[in-house]
């Protein structure tokens, strides 16, 4: 009886540590989570980055996971080319991209007119980056 008890105990520990290892592997992944509104959807006020995923809009916000390796490599190339912009501008957010890069997580907010912020910092307009994201979320337009 003691042998069976010890066997279950050892198996339980092995399963636990294997589960922890799998969790660490998932945490180390590079992927994008995209929350977005339909492109033609209009509201009487601007939607902020925080409001996009609020209770108020949860029925209208769609979700897409992007984990294709080739797409992520291209995303990283565009992402690394984004430059800071000193102008202050509130814009109507249509899309929020959560960029998971190993332990680092960045939040990108994008409007319909090429406006971009990363972690609340305004970036210069990048039509190429914006079009790349839109084509991967909405499909070829």
Secondary structure, DSSP 8 states (H G I E B T S, - for coil): -HHHHHHHHHHHHHHHHHHHHHHHHHHT-EEEEEEE--TT---SS---HHHHTSGGGTTT-EEEEE--HHHHHHHHHHHHT--B--------EEEEEEEEETTEEEEEEEETTS-EEETTEEE---HHHHHHHHHHHH---
